[in-house]
Amino acid sequence: MIAKLKREYGSGMEALTYVGQNYMLVDRSLIPEILQRLRDEEQFDYCVDLTAVHYPKREKPFDVIWILYSFARNERIRVKTQIADGESIASVAPIWATANWLEREAYDMFGIKFEGHPDLKRILLPEGWKGFPLRKDYGILQQDNEWVQINLGIESGQ
Amino acid sequence: MTDDTKTLSPLDLDTPDKTHLDANELVINMGPQHPATHGVLRVILRLDGEKVLGLECVIGYLHRGVEKIAENRTYAMFNPYVDRMDYVAAVSNGLGYCEAVEKLLNVEAPPRAQYIRVILTELNRIASHQLWLGTHALDIGAITPLFYTFRDREEILKIFEKYCGARLTTHAFRIGGLQYEAYDGFEKDVKNFISFFKPKIDEYEELLTTNRIWLERTKGVGVISGKDCIALGVTGPVLRASGVKWDIRKAQPYANYKNFDFEIPTGENGDTYDRYLVRMVEMRQSLRIVEQAVAGIPEGPIMAKVPKVIKPAVGEVYHSIEAPKGELGYFIVSDGSTQPYRLRVRPPSFVNLQALDLMCRNQLVADVIAVIGTLDIVLGEVDR
């Protein structure tokens, strides 16, 4: 399967393995097409997880990762792409309904915008919170003090 | 999935329509402080009389930033934190985390450690299901099962306490194996528990399985199809009760589950009653696994050769286990330092909770309580 995709997309994707786990690095522009094909043709019908990693020093600082599983093949695969700060990525909520909350969480924690998401808003943090905590430049003790003062009536949450 | 998978549009909570009785639809708030939400879950319900037209979950009240904490702790220091996610199944959380790091380090726990791990994890699955049964039945109106299950759960917690000193947040495992050797009489305690608990499951079933009120409150309530489960990423007993025979212990065996003989129960209707039956059988199957494991604990070391300072090579790994609630996964990115560069937890409760809206549509308000109970969520894990 991976060889077939590789043949078709050439330099747009790269297939790798680490400790026996397969993953693909895919160009951002190919993401919607490849994910759609993985579900429709290769039976990856279960989107296990969707998350991101922040590398602040890189030109395209975010990795977005989809972890997929196929019941028919009993196989997992990870799809990974790089995006720049402020760049959006296509939502997969129309492909896997479960992505709805997972994308909201990625938006909440990293500020990544998912295009075509039905209702992209914060999920774990309150609405109106400023900052994206899982970015590397967000300190571990940092909080949105303004939000805390307005909504909780205390000086600081620390 | 095929086109018949239901996709739900977001609720418009601001403009209620007229109902067929020419009254306004109601938008009401439930929680976050509500005894039947099993923690701090807030649900906004849109109602036509007693009928639920849709709902929205508001979560995050218990958010502690576990993933951020992980980036600022060493691998060993982070180990106790995972117990605080699904705090009624702390042992399972620890197993998933330790195995994920072991995979990253390319070490494997020795056989003796594996056996003790399986025994404790399966006992924890029983304890988690007992807590689910007690509270779920209590929500629906049956008070007695709560006393029965908590009485029996205590016996498991006593074993945990004797083994590692803690009842709930156990921190039972270490990366590479175990810190503590099984105490004197561990095997006897576990065997005693097996013979003590077997008739107790029958006792629970006598109270509920053919109880008319229980049947009325659970049959046909909160139905979800296997297809919808897969589309929504729902795993664990909920998925199996909808007829999908999938359990990571069988599909992609971890620890040493491939050595044990056990069955995966499935349901047919995907309703609250089937989920109840599936979990009851799971408790019996867990006992079976514990029985086989305790009979076969080999001698040998309990700790693999793991460096004092854990520094995995640059790379990333995803490892998941079948926790009592469903697929619990850890995705760890290592940059070669002593702390994880990124640690992502794939929480079963969080993903399963997303199905609440679909399962409650066109049901009665009272059934929302039943469905929250049957999903078996732990808010500590939903919010992390």
HADDOCK unambig.tbl for C-alpha pairs under 7 A between the chains (distance, minus, plus):
assign (segid A and resid 45 and name CA) (segid B and resid 1 and name CA) 6.37 0.50 0.50
assign (segid A and resid 46 and name CA) (segid B and resid 230 and name CA) 5.76 0.50 0.50
assign (segid A and resid 46 and name CA) (segid B and resid 231 and name CA) 6.37 0.50 0.50
assign (segid A and resid 46 and name CA) (segid B and resid 233 and name CA) 6.08 0.50 0.50
assign (segid A and resid 47 and name CA) (segid B and resid 233 and name CA) 6.38 0.50 0.50
assign (segid A and resid 48 and name CA) (segid B and resid 233 and name CA) 6.40 0.50 0.50
assign (segid A and resid 49 and name CA) (segid B and resid 346 and name CA) 6.41 0.50 0.50
assign (segid A and resid 53 and name CA) (segid B and resid 342 and name CA) 6.65 0.50 0.50
assign (segid A and resid 74 and name CA) (segid B and resid 251 and name CA) 6.86 0.50 0.50
assign (segid A and resid 96 and name CA) (segid B and resid 231 and name CA) 5.45 0.50 0.50
assign (segid A and resid 96 and name CA) (segid B and resid 232 and name CA) 6.86 0.50 0.50
assign (segid A and resid 97 and name CA) (segid B and resid 7 and name CA) 6.83 0.50 0.50
assign (segid A and resid 97 and name CA) (segid B and resid 231 and name CA) 5.46 0.50 0.50
assign (segid A and resid 97 and name CA) (segid B and resid 232 and name CA) 5.14 0.50 0.50
assign (segid A and resid 98 and name CA) (segid B and resid 231 and name CA) 6.19 0.50 0.50
assign (segid A and resid 98 and name CA) (segid B and resid 232 and name CA) 4.08 0.50 0.50
assign (segid A and resid 98 and name CA) (segid B and resid 233 and name CA) 5.41 0.50 0.50
assign (segid A and resid 119 and name CA) (segid B and resid 10 and name CA) 6.78 0.50 0.50
assign (segid A and resid 123 and name CA) (segid B and resid 59 and name CA) 6.63 0.50 0.50
assign (segid A and resid 123 and name CA) (segid B and resid 60 and name CA) 6.80 0.50 0.50
assign (segid A and resid 124 and name CA) (segid B and resid 59 and name CA) 5.89 0.50 0.50
assign (segid A and resid 124 and name CA) (segid B and resid 60 and name CA) 3.97 0.50 0.50
assign (segid A and resid 124 and name CA) (segid B and resid 63 and name CA) 6.55 0.50 0.50
assign (segid A and resid 124 and name CA) (segid B and resid 383 and name CA) 6.44 0.50 0.50
assign (segid A and resid 125 and name CA) (segid B and resid 60 and name CA) 5.98 0.50 0.50
assign (segid A and resid 134 and name CA) (segid B and resid 68 and name CA) 6.08 0.50 0.50
assign (segid A and resid 140 and name CA) (segid B and resid 68 and name CA) 6.87 0.50 0.50
